[in-house]
Amino acid sequence: MEINSLELSILGWNSWFNDLGKDCQPEQQIARVTAVDRGWYTVRNEAGEVAAQVTGKFLHTTKATSEMPCVGDWVCVYYDAKDAASIHGVLPRKSFLRRKTAGKDTQLQMIAANIDVAFIVQSCQYDFNVPRLERYLVMVSEGQVEPVLVLSKTDLVDNDALAQYIAEIRAAGINARIIALSNVTGSGLEEIREPMISGKTYCLLGSSGVGKSTLINRLMGQDILRTGRVRASGEGRHTTVRRQLIVLEQGGMIIDTPGMREVGIVAAKEGMEDTFDDIEELAGSCRFNNCSHGNEPGCAVLQAIQAGTLPSARYENYVKLKQEAKSHARPRRKRP
């Protein structure tokens, strides 16, 4: 089975996946999932883009919803007809974005897979929230994805307000790259477009109405995604209802995702360590190795808060996310 075609390379296939391609049967082909919508999938390879469904056998052997295909996945497919295919397997993911399902359930929901860079978008006016930003960063770091922060709708605030937002992010110990963007004026668009290269996959994350679909339309140079009328407050209207991967003419691919009301994190030890590396470094100087940073004597974290070198709000969000990740890591009891 030939898997190193030009089309697959454009879609992101590289040497990391080569050995994994042997998991597919000789009569099957490798394709990438470009859209997911209510149990239906769209897959694409050198043969084109067609609708697909998972086989009954695949459904029977799948133990969790997180094992189902998601946008960005590489899958083994069999072409049942010229315009239809069946999905027989999902290849291992190089990187991923996932969250806890909304509500009290602790199941995992896959957002996208095999992503190189995640653009975390927050509006400068109504949506800016550092604790929520930290949640996104934990999610992105856990999945081995590079984060880039995008402050959108900069045309609605003055330079002083924008500088204050950036200062709040840096004060929280967040060192990721920040791009200030206005979809109205086009300011910042080239900073997003310029580093995009063929074969790389980018993803947009953020709340509803922050301008993700409008950004993709600007990158494409045409209105391929429906956008909602902006409210007087500057808040956009939710329009994206499915996840889809779009190949950009200038190179690279971008995944649009519906806005998230909840960003529930899961057992994300590495993500926590990367996002709160300043606190983790302080923890190494605590008197006790098992310090919980609650009220133990000789706690370097608490001492930093008292000295004013560690913002209390960042510490409080760290504790909250740590407890949340720990609770989701516990195995659930089976009902009798």
N, C-alpha and C positions, 0 to 999 in steps of 0.2 A: 504493500500500500504506500503510495507516494504521498508524503505529508508536507514536504518543504516547498510547496508551490508559492509563487509570488503572491497570490491572493491571500493565502494563509499568513504569510509574513506581514502583509499589510494589515491584517486583522489582529496581529499581535503574537502569532505563533513564533517561538524562538527555540534555541537549543535546550532551554530548561525543560521543555515539554517533549522533546524528541523520544526519549525512552518510554514516556507515558503513553505515547501513541500506540505502542504495542498492545495496550489493553483492549483495543478495538479488534473485532473479528475481521478477517480478510475481506469479507463482503460488505463491511461497513466503511463509512467515510467519517472523517473528522470535520466538525463544523463548530462554529461559535454561536452561542445564544445571543441574539441581538434584541429580543423583546420578550417580555413575559406579561400575559394578560389573561387573568381568570382561568388558569389551567391550560391555556394555549401558549405555544412558543413559536417564535420565529428564529430560524437558524440560517447561517450563511457560510458558504465556502466558495471554492472556485466554480461550483456548479450553479451558484446563484443563491437567492434568498427565498425560502419557502416556509410554509406553516408546518408545524410539527406537534406531535403529542408523544408523551411517554408511553411505553408499552405496559401491558398488564403485569408482566413478569417484573419489570422494574418497580412498579408500584408495590407489588407484593413483597419484594425484598428490601424496600426502603424502610428504615426504622424511625426516621425523624424528618420533619419538614425541612430541616436545614440541609438534608442530603438531596433534596429535589433540585433540579436545574434552576439556576438563577441567571440573570443577565450578566454576560461576560464569561460564563462557563464555556469550557471546551467539552463537547459531547461526542459520543459515538452514535452515528445515525445511519439508518437504512432508508434509501429513497424508495418509498412505496409506489410513487408515481412521479410525473414530471414536476408537479407542484405540491407535493406532500411528502413528509418524512416521518419516521418514528425514531424516538430517542431510546437507546438501549443502555446507556451508561454515561456517567459524569466523570471526567478525568480529575485527578487531584488538583486543588487550587494552589497557585503560587502565592496569592494574597487574597484578601477578602474584606468585606465590610459587613458586619452583622450587628444585631441588637437584640435585646430581650423583647419579646412580644409585648404589646401594650396590655395594661391591666396587671392582675395578680399572677397570671400564668408565667412560668419561667422557661418556656420554650424559646428557642433561638429562631430569629427571622433573618435569612440571608438577604442582603440588600444588593450586592453586586460582587463579582469575583474577578480575579486577575487584573487588578487595577494598579497602576504605577503611581499616580498622583491624585489626591482628593482635594478639590477646592471646597473649603468650608465657607459658605456664604452667609454673612449676617448684614442686615440692613442698618445703615447709620442712624436711622430715625427710631422706628418702633421696636426693632428686633434685637438690638445690641444687648448681649448678656454674657459676661465672662464665665460664670459657672456652667452655663450651657455649652459654651465654647470648649471648656475643659472636658466636658462629657464627650463631645465629638472627637477631641484629640485622643482621649483614651481609646475610643472605638477604632480610630484610624491607626494608632500605634499598635494596638493588639493585632490588627490584620496585616501588619508589615507594609503599610501604605505611607507614602510621603505626604505630609499635610502642607497646604498653602492656604492662608487665610485671605478671604476676599471681603472687604467692607464695601457693600454696594450702596447705591443711591446717594453718593457723595454730593450730588447736585442739590440735595435737600438740606445740607448743613454747611456752615461756613468752615474756613480752614482751622479756626481755633477749636471748634467742636471735634473735627476730624482728628486733630493732634491730640486732643484729650482722650478720645477712644483708643488711639494707638498707645498712648502713655499708660492707660489702664491695662491693656493687654501685656505690655512689657513689665509693668509693675507686678503682674501676677506670675512672672517668671516664664512666660510663654515666648519662645525664641523663633517660632516658625516665621517664614516669610509672609509679609503682609502686602496685599495689593489693594489700593483704593480705586474703586470702579464706579463709573457712571454710565449706565446704558443709554442715557439721554444724550450726553455730550460725547461719549466714546472715550473719555479719559480713563486710562488704565487698561483698555482693551488689548493694546499691543503687548503689554506686559504679560497678559494671559496667553495671547496667540503665539508670541515669538518663540517660547521654549517648546511648543508642541511639535513633536516629530513623528514621522511615520512608524507604525508598529507599537506605539505607546498608547496606553489607555488612561483616560482621565475621567473623574467622576465629580458631579456636583452634589453637595450635601447642604441642607439648610431647611429652615422653616418654609411654609407656604408663603408665596407672595414676595420673596426677597429678590426676585429677578433672575432665577436660574434659567427658565425657558427663554426669556428675552435675551440673556447672554448667549445662549446657543444660537438663536436667530441672528445675533450680531456676528458671531463667529462664522456662521454659514453664509452670511450676506443675503439671506432671504428668510421669509417667515415660514419655516417648516413646522414649528410648534405653535399651538394656540396659546395665546396669553390673555390674561384678564385685564379689564379696565382698572386703573389705579384709583384707589379711594382718595378722598381729599386729604387724609392723614399721611398719604405717601405709601400706605400699605397696599401691596398688590393683592390680587385675588388668586386663589388656588385654581390651577388649571391642569397640571400634570396628574394623570390618574394611573400611569403605568411606568415601569422602568424600561428604558430602551437605550441601545447603543447606536450611536450615529458616527459614521465615518466622515471626517472633515476633509474638504478638498485640499487644504494646505498641509495635510498629514496629521496622523494621530486619530484617535477616536475619543468621543466623550459620551458619558452615560448621564442621562437626566433621570432624576428620581423624584417621586412625590414628596411634598413637604412632610416633615415629621413633627408631630405634636409632643411625642415622648421619645427621649433618647436613653432607653434603658440599657445599661451596660451589663456585661456578664462577667464571668471569672476572668479577669484581665490583668494578671500580675505584671506582665511585661508592659502593657499599656499604661498601667498606673505608675510604674517605675520611670518610664520615659517621660510621661506628661508632668509628673511631680518629682523630677529628678533633684530639685533643690531640697525638697523635704526628705527624700530618701538619703541624700548625702548627709543632711543634718542628723538623721536617725542613726547613722554609723558612729556618731560621737556620744550617743546616749550612754548613761552609766550601765544600764541593763540591756542585754542583747534582745530580750523579749519585751522591750518597752512599748506600751500601747499609746504613748504620748497623751495620756489622760491626766494623771496627777502624780506620776512617779517622780521621786527626787532625782536630780541629775539629768532630766530630760532636755536634750539640746534643742528639740523642736519647740517646746514651751518657752525655753529661755530666749529663743530667737523671736518669738511673738512678743514677749515682754520687752525685749530690746528694740522692737520696732523694725527689725530686719526681715521679718516674715509677716505678710499681711494676714490678719486673723481670718478674713473672709476666705482666703485661699486654703488655709488650714482646715476651716470648717467644711469646705467642699471636699477636700481630700478625705477627711474622716467619713463624710457621708458616702462618697463613692466607694471607699474601702469597705465599709460595712455592707453596701449594696452588692458589691462584687462577691464578698464572702458569703452572703446569704444565698446568692444565686448559684454559688459553687457547690452548696450542700446537695447531696442526692435527695430527691423527693421520696417521701414514704409512699409505698404502694397502698392503695385502698384495699381493705379486706374484702 
